[in-house]
């Protein structure tokens, strides 16, 4: 009798623990494959960071074209995750497996979407199933900038080479379509990632458990960033979005409502009068704390 009661209590406690975890769907354009030596590996690191932190229930991972072509991002994700979580290749159909899987995850309610690439897939999911918009808790999107901001990592390096807001510019219509649904969006802009640089030696030394092929891509991209952009270490753009989700009590980040001063392309400024009012921009307030959090989460703990 006592064994039955103990087993029941244990099962209940396990279910409470599972329910307490944030439900997260990851949509990304990972470009750390062997044939993509000069592509930013931050999506790959961010995906591993989200999985290894142990703080989320990963409802699914979908891939989108962006930093690399869709066939490449899908293959990279398969290799990176290595069967531990389902991977869905983005498509153009409302009847595809990724739409069905996303709908199943969203219908449970309280889903957070971690959008590390262009919003192409997310816009399609919500266009195919507009009823899902009210079931999504938030979309955390790596994109946007201040109206007068240039994407410059080191403005004293050469000519202060300016980067593009690729996640927006690759598919600006998708951004507009997602905004029109009224889903709450938290932007993790360029300024957030550029606020924290992680020394390559420290990153490699702290994480010998990362796949060697991924470390090679990180070293390749580091050399590219230093040579052309003057970066003094890894710039953890996508990892910032994961760190924001891990910062439950907002001790390391501050999120403020968008009041027209932030733009995704120029979309938010254009839609400011009719937008949902659910947009926030998030920036780190404790840079050292965020840096430590990223390193710890990638290693497998928070």
Backbone as CSV, one residue per row, in Angstrom:
resi,resn,N_x,N_y,N_z,CA_x,CA_y,CA_z,C_x,C_y,C_z
1,UNK,0.829,-1.198,0.000,0.000,0.000,0.000,0.867,1.252,0.000
2,UNK,1.850,1.271,0.925,2.717,2.447,1.016,3.516,2.629,-0.271
3,UNK,3.896,1.504,-0.880,4.651,1.599,-2.125,3.811,2.237,-3.225
4,UNK,2.535,1.881,-3.256,1.637,2.448,-4.268,1.480,3.948,-4.043
5,UNK,1.260,4.328,-2.769,1.101,5.741,-2.455,2.371,6.527,-2.789
6,UNK,3.532,5.943,-2.454,4.797,6.608,-2.733,5.004,6.777,-4.240
7,UNK,4.678,5.719,-5.006,4.835,5.776,-6.458,3.911,6.828,-7.057
8,UNK,2.666,6.908,-6.524,1.718,7.908,-7.015,2.206,9.311,-6.718
9,UNK,2.687,9.537,-5.489,3.193,10.840,-5.098,4.395,11.228,-5.952
10,UNK,5.259,10.265,-6.206,6.446,10.520,-7.022,6.050,10.913,-8.440
11,UNK,5.039,10.230,-8.985,4.572,10.546,-10.340,3.976,11.953,-10.399
12,UNK,3.226,12.319,-9.346,2.641,13.658,-9.291,3.727,14.720,-9.231
13,UNK,4.734,14.478,-8.400,5.836,15.436,-8.284,6.561,15.591,-9.615
14,UNK,6.747,14.482,-10.320,7.389,14.542,-11.627,6.563,15.351,-12.607
15,UNK,5.257,15.183,-12.564,4.388,15.923,-13.477,4.421,17.403,-13.158
16,UNK,4.473,17.765,-11.868,4.577,19.174,-11.494,5.873,19.769,-12.009
17,UNK,6.966,18.996,-11.913,8.259,19.476,-12.387,8.220,19.717,-13.886
18,UNK,7.595,18.771,-14.613,7.515,18.914,-16.064,6.683,20.127,-16.438
19,UNK,5.558,20.333,-15.733,4.691,21.464,-16.035,5.377,22.785,-15.743
20,UNK,6.311,22.776,-14.803,6.976,24.024,-14.423,7.950,24.487,-15.489
21,UNK,8.380,23.569,-16.364,9.334,23.951,-17.390,8.651,24.735,-18.506
22,UNK,9.331,25.751,-18.985,8.824,26.552,-20.085,8.794,25.722,-21.366
23,UNK,7.646,25.732,-22.042,7.507,25.037,-23.315,8.075,25.919,-24.421
24,UNK,9.074,25.423,-25.142,9.777,26.241,-26.131,9.838,25.520,-27.476
25,UNK,9.450,26.249,-28.508,9.641,25.794,-29.885,10.775,26.625,-30.479
26,UNK,11.804,25.977,-31.010,12.952,26.681,-31.585,12.831,26.685,-33.102
27,UNK,12.910,27.869,-33.688,12.949,27.998,-35.144,14.259,28.699,-35.486
28,UNK,15.106,28.058,-36.295,16.470,28.562,-36.454,17.019,28.277,-37.839
29,UNK,18.096,28.977,-38.162,18.811,28.772,-39.427,20.274,28.437,-39.141
30,UNK,20.538,27.294,-38.483,21.910,26.951,-38.087,22.813,26.761,-39.308
31,UNK,23.992,27.375,-39.254,24.897,27.370,-40.417,26.316,27.019,-39.989
32,UNK,26.454,25.961,-39.210,27.788,25.584,-38.736,28.260,24.292,-39.372
33,UNK,27.760,23.985,-40.576,28.149,22.750,-41.250,29.551,22.811,-41.809
34,UNK,30.074,21.680,-42.218,31.451,21.596,-42.691,31.702,22.427,-43.943
35,UNK,30.675,22.623,-44.766,30.844,23.380,-45.996,30.546,24.865,-45.803
36,UNK,30.331,25.271,-44.553,29.926,26.648,-44.278,30.884,27.288,-43.281
37,UNK,32.189,27.228,-43.600,33.208,27.633,-42.630,33.114,29.095,-42.208
38,UNK,32.605,29.964,-43.068,32.569,31.383,-42.723,31.155,31.839,-42.376
39,UNK,30.298,30.929,-41.927,28.958,31.287,-41.494,28.905,31.318,-39.971
40,UNK,28.118,32.250,-39.447,28.040,32.457,-38.006,27.470,31.215,-37.317
41,UNK,28.194,30.635,-36.358,27.713,29.430,-35.673,26.849,29.725,-34.456
42,UNK,26.402,30.979,-34.280,25.712,31.300,-33.028,24.368,30.583,-32.896
43,UNK,23.675,30.304,-34.016,22.446,29.500,-33.924,22.745,28.127,-33.321
44,UNK,23.832,27.517,-33.779,24.180,26.180,-33.309,24.465,26.186,-31.810
45,UNK,25.230,27.165,-31.370,25.549,27.270,-29.949,24.283,27.551,-29.143
46,UNK,23.406,28.404,-29.667,22.177,28.745,-28.955,21.264,27.521,-28.807
47,UNK,21.160,26.700,-29.853,20.328,25.495,-29.777,20.863,24.549,-28.706
48,UNK,22.179,24.316,-28.715,22.765,23.452,-27.691,22.591,24.054,-26.303
49,UNK,22.713,25.362,-26.215,22.550,26.054,-24.938,21.141,25.832,-24.385
50,UNK,20.130,25.955,-25.236,18.745,25.761,-24.797,18.513,24.331,-24.348
51,UNK,19.069,23.372,-25.087,18.882,21.962,-24.741,19.642,21.613,-23.471
52,UNK,20.906,22.026,-23.391,21.763,21.613,-22.273,21.421,22.308,-20.961
53,UNK,20.761,23.457,-21.044,20.420,24.159,-19.807,19.496,23.332,-18.930
54,UNK,18.680,22.471,-19.547,17.738,21.659,-18.789,16.553,22.435,-18.257
55,UNK,16.414,23.698,-18.636,15.358,24.548,-18.097,14.097,24.559,-18.939
56,UNK,14.164,24.013,-20.157,13.035,24.069,-21.063,12.595,22.675,-21.487
57,UNK,11.330,22.561,-21.814,10.874,21.393,-22.558,10.849,21.811,-24.022
58,UNK,11.716,21.231,-24.822,11.804,21.596,-26.232,10.669,20.890,-26.970
59,UNK,9.666,21.653,-27.367,8.490,21.085,-28.028,8.792,20.666,-29.459
60,UNK,9.791,21.284,-30.064,10.172,20.955,-31.433,11.197,21.951,-31.934
61,UNK,11.884,21.580,-32.992,12.876,22.451,-33.621,12.604,22.453,-35.119
62,UNK,12.355,23.635,-35.669,12.142,23.754,-37.109,13.282,24.567,-37.709
63,UNK,13.584,24.291,-38.978,14.680,24.986,-39.640,14.148,25.854,-40.772
64,UNK,14.841,26.966,-40.995,14.440,27.955,-41.980,15.677,28.394,-42.755
65,UNK,15.492,28.836,-43.980,16.606,29.387,-44.735,16.935,30.785,-44.254
66,UNK,18.222,31.099,-44.164,18.642,32.418,-43.687,20.138,32.546,-43.800
67,UNK,20.833,32.204,-42.711,22.297,32.195,-42.752,22.826,31.215,-43.790
68,UNK,22.030,30.229,-44.111,22.364,29.243,-45.145,21.068,28.794,-45.797
69,UNK,21.180,28.048,-46.900,19.999,27.543,-47.581,19.274,26.520,-46.699
70,UNK,17.967,26.414,-46.911,17.151,25.522,-46.091,17.661,24.077,-46.073
71,UNK,18.048,23.494,-47.206,18.571,22.120,-47.132,19.787,22.000,-46.217
72,UNK,20.633,23.050,-46.205,21.831,23.024,-45.361,21.483,23.201,-43.890
73,UNK,20.587,24.141,-43.579,20.240,24.363,-42.171,19.568,23.128,-41.577
74,UNK,18.772,22.431,-42.382,18.113,21.210,-41.908,19.138,20.122,-41.606
75,UNK,20.086,19.925,-42.518,21.115,18.909,-42.309,21.989,19.249,-41.103
76,UNK,22.325,20.514,-40.946,23.127,20.929,-39.793,22.381,20.649,-38.498
77,UNK,21.088,20.976,-38.449,20.296,20.742,-37.238,20.221,19.261,-36.901
78,UNK,20.044,18.424,-37.916,20.003,16.978,-37.678,21.300,16.500,-37.046
79,UNK,22.418,16.978,-37.559,23.705,16.552,-37.023,23.931,17.118,-35.624
80,UNK,23.544,18.352,-35.420,23.772,19.017,-34.145,22.993,18.349,-33.018
81,UNK,21.727,18.077,-33.254,20.849,17.525,-32.209,21.029,16.016,-32.080
82,UNK,21.396,15.359,-33.172,21.748,13.933,-33.164,20.649,13.056,-32.566
83,UNK,19.407,13.310,-32.977,18.301,12.450,-32.581,17.691,12.711,-31.229
84,UNK,18.215,13.676,-30.478,17.693,13.902,-29.129,16.357,14.640,-29.136
85,UNK,16.050,15.363,-30.221,14.794,16.100,-30.329,14.329,16.055,-31.782
86,UNK,13.017,16.130,-31.998,12.517,16.103,-33.384,12.901,17.377,-34.140
87,UNK,13.329,17.205,-35.388,13.705,18.314,-36.263,12.727,18.346,-37.427
88,UNK,12.179,19.525,-37.709,11.233,19.674,-38.800,11.778,20.666,-39.816
89,UNK,11.818,20.229,-41.059,12.282,21.103,-42.135,11.146,22.013,-42.579
90,UNK,11.414,23.317,-42.642,10.414,24.256,-43.103,9.980,23.954,-44.527
91,UNK,8.756,24.336,-44.853,8.239,24.088,-46.195,7.369,25.275,-46.593
92,UNK,6.572,25.101,-47.637,5.675,26.167,-48.074,4.224,25.713,-48.035
93,UNK,3.975,24.596,-47.379,2.643,24.003,-47.377,2.009,24.047,-45.995
94,UNK,0.696,24.229,-45.966,-0.036,24.171,-44.701,-0.276,22.737,-44.251
95,UNK,0.033,21.780,-45.119,-0.207,20.373,-44.793,1.080,19.639,-44.442
96,UNK,2.131,20.364,-44.198,3.422,19.734,-43.934,3.547,19.312,-42.475
97,UNK,4.539,18.470,-42.208,4.761,17.925,-40.868,5.081,19.016,-39.858
98,UNK,5.810,20.048,-40.281,6.196,21.084,-39.321,4.981,21.879,-38.852
99,UNK,4.027,22.149,-39.747,2.815,22.861,-39.339,2.021,22.031,-38.334
100,UNK,1.885,20.747,-38.613,1.130,19.856,-37.724,1.788,19.780,-36.350
101,UNK,3.116,19.623,-36.325,3.828,19.505,-35.047,3.759,20.812,-34.266
102,UNK,3.921,21.932,-34.959,3.840,23.227,-34.279,2.443,23.436,-33.689
103,UNK,1.410,23.083,-34.459,0.045,23.239,-33.971,-0.197,22.395,-32.727
104,UNK,0.299,21.169,-32.730,0.153,20.314,-31.552,0.801,20.947,-30.325
105,UNK,2.004,21.514,-30.515,2.710,22.143,-29.392,1.967,23.381,-28.915
106,UNK,1.481,24.195,-29.845,0.810,25.440,-29.473,-0.534,25.185,-28.810
107,UNK,-1.227,24.146,-29.246,-2.557,23.871,-28.693,-2.519,23.531,-27.210
108,UNK,-1.362,23.134,-26.710,-1.249,22.869,-25.269,-1.251,24.162,-24.473
109,UNK,-0.991,25.280,-25.150,-1.041,26.589,-24.499,0.273,26.977,-23.850
110,UNK,0.511,28.275,-23.752,1.685,28.785,-23.056,2.991,28.562,-23.790
111,UNK,2.951,28.392,-25.104,4.166,28.103,-25.869,4.986,29.360,-26.099
112,UNK,6.297,29.263,-25.866,7.240,30.317,-26.226,7.954,29.904,-27.500
113,UNK,7.996,30.805,-28.467,8.699,30.550,-29.724,10.024,31.290,-29.687
114,UNK,11.106,30.558,-29.830,12.447,31.128,-29.872,12.846,31.219,-31.337
115,UNK,12.727,32.406,-31.918,12.959,32.608,-33.343,14.367,33.156,-33.549
116,UNK,15.282,32.278,-33.969,16.683,32.651,-34.132,17.022,33.015,-35.576
117,UNK,16.070,32.838,-36.475,16.280,33.156,-37.881,15.128,33.979,-38.410
118,UNK,15.007,34.110,-39.730,13.866,34.817,-40.316,12.548,34.208,-39.857
119,UNK,11.490,35.021,-39.853,10.193,34.576,-39.330,9.338,33.872,-40.381
120,UNK,9.951,33.379,-41.436,9.232,32.736,-42.535,8.326,31.609,-42.054
121,UNK,8.879,30.689,-41.278,8.088,29.549,-40.803,6.985,29.991,-39.858
122,UNK,7.316,30.859,-38.924,6.342,31.273,-37.906,5.172,31.995,-38.557
123,UNK,5.456,32.841,-39.546,4.387,33.537,-40.258,3.482,32.533,-40.968
124,UNK,4.075,31.499,-41.560,3.275,30.485,-42.252,2.427,29.694,-41.272
125,UNK,3.003,29.324,-40.124,2.224,28.576,-39.135,0.975,29.360,-38.714
126,UNK,1.176,30.655,-38.481,0.062,31.466,-38.005,-0.912,31.821,-39.122
127,UNK,-0.438,31.788,-40.355,-1.350,32.009,-41.483,-2.164,30.744,-41.734
128,UNK,-1.530,29.583,-41.602,-2.243,28.314,-41.775,-3.223,28.064,-40.637
129,UNK,-2.814,28.444,-39.428,-3.642,28.220,-38.247,-3.729,29.509,-37.435
130,UNK,-4.524,30.492,-37.884,-4.606,31.767,-37.161,-5.121,31.639,-35.733
131,UNK,-5.825,30.541,-35.441,-6.338,30.333,-34.093,-5.230,30.089,-33.087
132,UNK,-4.030,29.748,-33.566,-2.926,29.451,-32.655,-2.339,30.713,-32.028
133,UNK,-2.593,31.875,-32.604,-1.980,33.122,-32.116,-2.289,33.355,-30.642
134,UNK,-3.507,33.061,-30.229,-3.893,33.316,-28.839,-3.342,32.271,-27.874
135,UNK,-2.763,31.216,-28.409,-2.203,30.164,-27.559,-0.699,30.301,-27.364
136,UNK,-0.089,31.234,-28.082,1.353,31.458,-27.970,1.623,32.525,-26.914
137,UNK,2.425,32.174,-25.945,2.729,33.108,-24.865,3.558,34.282,-25.365
138,UNK,4.597,33.982,-26.156,5.471,35.034,-26.655,6.358,34.485,-27.762
139,UNK,6.817,35.388,-28.606,7.856,35.080,-29.576,9.079,35.902,-29.209
140,UNK,10.194,35.243,-28.978,11.460,35.929,-28.722,12.234,35.905,-30.041
141,UNK,12.423,37.076,-30.635,12.939,37.183,-31.996,14.265,37.938,-32.005
142,UNK,15.287,37.310,-32.585,16.597,37.953,-32.702,16.572,38.854,-33.937
143,UNK,16.285,40.122,-33.715,16.205,41.068,-34.813,15.772,42.426,-34.311
144,UNK,15.841,43.421,-35.178,15.438,44.811,-34.978,16.635,45.685,-34.590
145,UNK,16.453,46.960,-34.697,17.498,47.940,-34.391,16.836,49.275,-34.080
146,UNK,17.612,50.202,-33.539,17.118,51.564,-33.383,17.060,52.218,-34.757
147,UNK,16.209,53.199,-34.865,15.951,53.816,-36.160,17.228,54.350,-36.813
148,UNK,18.133,54.892,-35.997,19.351,55.510,-36.542,20.593,54.658,-36.271
149,UNK,20.397,53.380,-35.918,21.512,52.540,-35.501,22.133,51.800,-36.675
150,UNK,23.462,51.757,-36.693,24.201,50.932,-37.637,24.666,49.664,-36.915
151,UNK,24.674,48.555,-37.637,25.124,47.294,-37.055,26.640,47.218,-37.171
152,UNK,27.334,47.879,-36.257,28.792,47.937,-36.283,29.326,47.311,-35.011
153,UNK,30.130,46.258,-35.155,30.687,45.585,-33.984,31.789,46.413,-33.349
154,UNK,32.653,46.999,-34.159,33.756,47.820,-33.655,33.900,49.018,-34.586
155,UNK,33.383,50.179,-34.159,33.335,51.337,-35.053,34.697,51.972,-35.286
156,UNK,35.716,51.496,-34.588,37.059,52.029,-34.821,37.860,51.135,-35.770
157,UNK,37.266,50.029,-36.182,37.973,49.053,-37.015,37.764,49.379,-38.485
158,UNK,38.849,49.633,-39.197,38.778,49.969,-40.609,37.745,51.078,-40.821
159,UNK,36.700,50.812,-41.567,35.700,51.841,-41.844,34.432,51.658,-41.029
160,UNK,34.504,50.845,-39.983,33.296,50.586,-39.198,32.261,49.860,-40.033
161,UNK,32.663,48.722,-40.596,31.818,47.970,-41.521,30.468,47.647,-40.884
162,UNK,29.378,47.987,-41.572,28.030,47.804,-41.036,27.415,46.507,-41.532
163,UNK,26.863,45.724,-40.605,26.183,44.472,-40.935,24.713,44.742,-41.270
164,UNK,24.049,43.734,-41.756,22.631,43.838,-42.075,21.803,43.159,-40.987
165,UNK,20.557,43.593,-40.878,19.603,42.946,-39.975,18.994,41.767,-40.732
166,UNK,19.798,40.697,-40.885,19.473,39.632,-41.826,18.158,38.921,-41.512
167,UNK,17.870,38.690,-40.239,16.645,37.966,-39.900,15.402,38.726,-40.343
168,UNK,15.506,40.044,-40.403,14.400,40.862,-40.897,14.468,40.987,-42.414
169,UNK,15.633,41.344,-42.918,15.758,41.658,-44.338,15.593,40.434,-45.237
170,UNK,15.831,39.250,-44.705,15.644,38.042,-45.505,14.172,37.819,-45.841
171,UNK,13.274,38.213,-44.924,11.839,38.045,-45.169,11.048,39.091,-44.381
172,UNK,11.092,40.360,-44.815,10.377,41.410,-44.077,8.863,41.209,-44.067
173,UNK,8.322,40.572,-45.106,6.880,40.337,-45.134,6.458,39.414,-43.995
174,UNK,7.309,38.445,-43.658,6.995,37.534,-42.556,6.924,38.296,-41.238
175,UNK,7.830,39.262,-41.053,7.790,40.073,-39.831,6.472,40.827,-39.752
176,UNK,6.088,41.416,-40.854,4.837,42.173,-40.878,3.640,41.261,-40.628
177,UNK,3.667,40.071,-41.220,2.551,39.133,-41.031,2.437,38.691,-39.575
178,UNK,3.579,38.428,-38.929,3.548,38.008,-37.524,3.069,39.157,-36.640
179,UNK,3.544,40.366,-36.913,3.102,41.521,-36.135,1.586,41.706,-36.216
180,UNK,1.027,41.436,-37.381,-0.408,41.671,-37.582,-1.273,40.705,-36.778
181,UNK,-0.690,39.607,-36.273,-1.475,38.643,-35.492,-1.701,39.105,-34.061
182,UNK,-0.900,40.074,-33.589,-1.041,40.544,-32.218,-0.326,39.700,-31.188
183,UNK,0.424,38.690,-31.611,1.189,37.866,-30.664,2.249,38.716,-29.977
184,UNK,2.455,38.504,-28.691,3.479,39.244,-27.949,4.864,38.907,-28.504
185,UNK,5.648,39.940,-28.792,6.987,39.747,-29.342,8.004,40.457,-28.465
186,UNK,9.059,39.737,-28.140,10.202,40.342,-27.459,11.376,40.341,-28.437
187,UNK,11.860,41.528,-28.762,12.981,41.652,-29.676,14.293,41.599,-28.905
188,UNK,15.213,40.791,-29.406,16.583,40.787,-28.901,17.426,41.408,-30.019
189,UNK,17.682,42.711,-29.942,18.283,43.424,-31.061,19.790,43.235,-31.147
190,UNK,20.363,43.771,-32.205,21.807,43.728,-32.411,22.549,44.245,-31.178
191,UNK,22.057,45.337,-30.608,22.744,45.958,-29.468,22.860,45.008,-28.287
192,UNK,21.911,44.085,-28.136,21.966,43.140,-27.018,23.138,42.189,-27.181
193,UNK,23.260,41.580,-28.362,24.363,40.653,-28.590,25.714,41.326,-28.568
194,UNK,25.776,42.525,-29.127,27.056,43.230,-29.219,27.525,43.769,-27.876
195,UNK,26.668,43.709,-26.866,27.043,44.217,-25.544,27.957,43.260,-24.794
196,UNK,27.992,41.992,-25.215,28.758,40.976,-24.493,29.607,40.202,-25.485
197,UNK,30.918,40.333,-25.376,31.826,39.550,-26.208,32.490,38.490,-25.320
198,UNK,32.618,37.276,-25.860,33.200,36.172,-25.097,34.518,35.778,-25.742
199,UNK,35.588,35.833,-24.978,36.918,35.506,-25.507,36.939,34.078,-26.026
200,UNK,37.568,33.869,-27.176,37.574,32.546,-27.800,38.289,31.515,-26.936
201,UNK,39.414,31.898,-26.348,40.141,30.966,-25.505,39.308,30.520,-24.328
202,UNK,38.587,31.450,-23.723,37.734,31.113,-22.584,36.600,30.189,-23.017
203,UNK,36.012,30.480,-24.148,34.899,29.664,-24.619,35.358,28.241,-24.909
204,UNK,36.447,28.112,-25.646,36.953,26.778,-25.991,37.429,26.036,-24.756
205,UNK,38.112,26.739,-23.852,38.626,26.097,-22.650,37.536,25.650,-21.707
206,UNK,36.421,26.385,-21.701,35.326,26.060,-20.788,34.441,24.938,-21.311
207,UNK,34.510,24.679,-22.624,33.560,23.737,-23.206,34.230,22.705,-24.103
208,UNK,35.118,21.894,-23.523,35.740,20.841,-24.331,34.732,19.785,-24.765
209,UNK,33.520,19.808,-24.170,32.502,18.823,-24.528,31.699,19.227,-25.758
210,UNK,31.965,20.397,-26.327,31.321,20.746,-27.586,31.916,19.892,-28.701
211,UNK,31.112,19.515,-29.702,31.655,18.729,-30.810,32.835,19.449,-31.467
212,UNK,33.861,18.683,-31.811,35.049,19.301,-32.393,34.728,20.006,-33.705
213,UNK,33.823,19.433,-34.494,33.477,20.074,-35.763,32.824,21.427,-35.529
214,UNK,32.070,21.559,-34.432,31.463,22.851,-34.107,32.528,23.834,-33.628
215,UNK,33.474,23.361,-32.813,34.552,24.235,-32.367,35.378,24.738,-33.553
216,UNK,35.550,23.908,-34.573,36.264,24.357,-35.770,35.520,25.499,-36.443
217,UNK,34.191,25.378,-36.527,33.407,26.455,-37.136,33.492,27.722,-36.292
218,UNK,33.493,27.564,-34.960,33.593,28.719,-34.078,34.936,29.420,-34.276
219,UNK,36.015,28.640,-34.400,37.335,29.244,-34.630,37.393,29.924,-35.998
220,UNK,36.818,29.273,-37.013,36.814,29.874,-38.351,36.065,31.201,-38.360
221,UNK,34.894,31.201,-37.731,34.093,32.420,-37.704,34.767,33.495,-36.850
222,UNK,35.445,33.075,-35.795,36.166,34.035,-34.958,37.241,34.757,-35.745
223,UNK,37.983,34.005,-36.561,39.022,34.628,-37.383,38.408,35.596,-38.381
224,UNK,37.258,35.226,-38.941,36.573,36.098,-39.901,36.094,37.371,-39.232
225,UNK,35.477,37.233,-38.046,34.987,38.408,-37.336,36.121,39.348,-36.938
226,UNK,37.234,38.775,-36.508,38.363,39.626,-36.113,38.950,40.342,-37.326
227,UNK,39.114,39.605,-38.427,39.764,40.164,-39.608,38.933,41.275,-40.246
228,UNK,37.624,41.042,-40.386,36.796,41.978,-41.137,35.985,42.935,-40.257
229,UNK,35.723,42.539,-39.001,34.837,43.340,-38.160,35.503,43.864,-36.905
230,UNK,36.707,43.403,-36.602,37.409,43.881,-35.422,36.840,43.380,-34.120
231,UNK,36.140,42.237,-34.143,35.560,41.680,-32.913,36.669,41.149,-32.011
232,UNK,36.562,41.417,-30.712,37.575,40.974,-29.764,37.164,39.679,-29.063
233,UNK,36.248,38.939,-29.663,35.765,37.686,-29.100,34.468,37.303,-29.790
234,UNK,33.874,36.196,-29.365,32.585,35.791,-29.946,31.503,36.778,-29.576
235,UNK,30.671,37.123,-30.539,29.517,37.985,-30.295,28.287,37.078,-30.240
236,UNK,27.721,36.859,-29.060,26.685,35.824,-28.885,25.278,36.329,-29.193
237,UNK,25.014,36.646,-30.449,23.718,37.213,-30.797,22.562,36.283,-30.436
238,UNK,22.543,35.070,-30.985,21.425,34.162,-30.735,21.427,33.609,-29.313
239,UNK,22.619,33.436,-28.756,22.677,32.973,-27.360,22.005,33.965,-26.417
240,UNK,21.994,35.240,-26.789,21.344,36.261,-25.960,19.859,35.968,-25.780
241,UNK,19.228,35.485,-26.843,17.800,35.181,-26.759,17.542,34.041,-25.783
242,UNK,18.410,33.030,-25.789,18.266,31.927,-24.835,18.518,32.424,-23.416
243,UNK,19.539,33.268,-23.260,19.833,33.829,-21.936,18.643,34.621,-21.401
244,UNK,17.954,35.338,-22.287,16.771,36.097,-21.865,15.706,35.157,-21.305
245,UNK,15.493,34.020,-21.958,14.500,33.063,-21.468,14.922,32.436,-20.143
246,UNK,16.227,32.264,-19.961,16.726,31.693,-18.708,16.646,32.689,-17.553
247,UNK,16.607,33.967,-17.881,16.565,35.024,-16.862,15.117,35.274,-16.451
248,UNK,14.523,34.295,-15.786,13.103,34.329,-15.453,12.700,35.570,-14.670
249,UNK,13.532,35.994,-13.738,13.182,37.110,-12.854,13.708,38.450,-13.351
250,UNK,14.207,38.465,-14.601,14.718,39.694,-15.225,15.745,40.392,-14.330
251,UNK,16.687,39.602,-13.832,17.781,40.168,-13.051,18.942,40.602,-13.939
252,UNK,19.018,40.008,-15.131,20.136,40.284,-16.031,19.724,41.117,-17.238
253,UNK,18.428,41.176,-17.525,17.907,41.901,-18.682,16.823,42.880,-18.241
254,UNK,16.610,43.868,-19.065,15.485,44.782,-18.888,14.722,44.837,-20.201
255,UNK,13.409,44.635,-20.147,12.561,44.670,-21.337,11.587,45.842,-21.231
256,UNK,11.603,46.687,-22.233,10.764,47.881,-22.233,9.834,47.857,-23.444
257,UNK,8.619,48.392,-23.292,7.687,48.426,-24.432,8.265,49.230,-25.600
258,UNK,7.994,48.755,-26.791,8.410,49.482,-27.985,7.504,50.696,-28.154
259,UNK,8.102,51.850,-28.355,7.334,53.085,-28.524,7.704,53.786,-29.827
260,UNK,8.006,52.966,-30.836,8.335,53.532,-32.131,9.806,53.798,-32.344
261,UNK,10.621,53.637,-31.283,12.042,53.922,-31.429,12.818,52.735,-31.950
262,UNK,12.178,51.534,-31.945,12.837,50.353,-32.476,12.193,49.981,-33.801
263,UNK,13.008,49.473,-34.701,12.466,49.100,-35.998,12.958,47.722,-36.397
264,UNK,12.136,47.014,-37.139,12.536,45.775,-37.785,12.409,46.078,-39.273
265,UNK,13.538,46.348,-39.915,13.474,47.029,-41.200,12.971,48.416,-40.864
266,UNK,11.825,48.803,-41.330,11.134,50.004,-40.862,9.718,49.655,-40.416
267,UNK,9.493,48.371,-40.161,8.128,47.902,-39.990,7.455,48.438,-38.735
268,UNK,8.159,48.430,-37.610,7.507,48.845,-36.369,7.152,50.320,-36.418
269,UNK,8.018,51.115,-36.965,7.732,52.544,-37.085,6.489,52.751,-37.948
270,UNK,6.393,52.006,-39.058,5.256,52.162,-39.944,3.957,51.680,-39.301
271,UNK,4.061,50.653,-38.426,2.871,50.067,-37.838,2.581,50.582,-36.431
272,UNK,3.347,51.580,-35.989,3.258,52.000,-34.589,1.835,52.387,-34.179
273,UNK,1.079,53.045,-35.065,-0.259,53.504,-34.689,-1.264,52.358,-34.590
274,UNK,-1.039,51.299,-35.371,-2.007,50.221,-35.388,-1.492,48.916,-34.827
275,UNK,-0.249,48.923,-34.305,0.342,47.687,-33.792,-0.349,47.253,-32.503
276,UNK,-0.088,46.029,-32.115,-0.799,45.450,-30.978,-0.394,46.048,-29.642
277,UNK,0.769,46.662,-29.580,1.262,47.157,-28.296,1.901,46.084,-27.466
278,UNK,2.067,44.890,-28.047,2.642,43.763,-27.324,4.127,43.592,-27.597
279,UNK,4.767,44.581,-28.198,6.180,44.442,-28.536,7.062,45.044,-27.445
280,UNK,8.116,44.314,-27.111,9.114,44.806,-26.159,10.497,44.609,-26.746
281,UNK,11.422,45.463,-26.345,12.819,45.295,-26.714,13.604,45.001,-25.441
282,UNK,14.482,44.010,-25.501,15.185,43.536,-24.307,16.688,43.714,-24.469
283,UNK,17.310,44.294,-23.452,18.747,44.547,-23.454,19.348,44.072,-22.133
284,UNK,20.591,43.601,-22.149,21.218,43.143,-20.904,21.565,44.314,-19.995
285,UNK,21.300,44.142,-18.714,21.671,45.153,-17.724,22.869,44.706,-16.893
286,UNK,23.120,43.406,-16.849,24.267,42.844,-16.134,25.083,42.040,-17.146
287,UNK,25.992,42.684,-17.830,26.724,42.062,-18.926,27.585,40.891,-18.457
288,UNK,28.234,41.045,-17.319,29.066,39.970,-16.805,28.210,38.783,-16.392
289,UNK,27.052,39.067,-15.797,26.143,37.994,-15.413,25.635,37.222,-16.620
290,UNK,25.345,37.928,-17.697,24.882,37.279,-18.921,25.994,36.425,-19.520
291,UNK,27.208,36.962,-19.530,28.344,36.211,-20.081,28.513,34.889,-19.327
292,UNK,28.462,34.940,-18.002,28.617,33.734,-17.188,27.459,32.764,-17.415
293,UNK,26.259,33.311,-17.570,25.089,32.470,-17.799,25.226,31.702,-19.115
294,UNK,25.684,32.373,-20.160,25.855,31.719,-21.461,26.872,30.595,-21.360
295,UNK,28.012,30.879,-20.741,29.050,29.867,-20.610,28.571,28.671,-19.797
296,UNK,27.831,28.936,-18.728,27.341,27.865,-17.875,26.293,27.022,-18.586
297,UNK,25.369,27.674,-19.295,24.291,26.948,-19.956,24.814,26.066,-21.076
298,UNK,25.787,26.554,-21.851,26.350,25.741,-22.922,27.048,24.515,-22.343
299,UNK,27.642,24.688,-21.152,28.322,23.567,-20.513,27.355,22.545,-19.932
300,UNK,26.083,22.958,-19.774,25.093,22.001,-19.291,24.567,22.296,-17.914
301,UNK,24.499,23.555,-17.535,23.938,23.916,-16.236,23.665,25.397,-16.183
302,UNK,22.728,25.826,-15.329,22.409,27.249,-15.214,22.533,27.698,-13.774
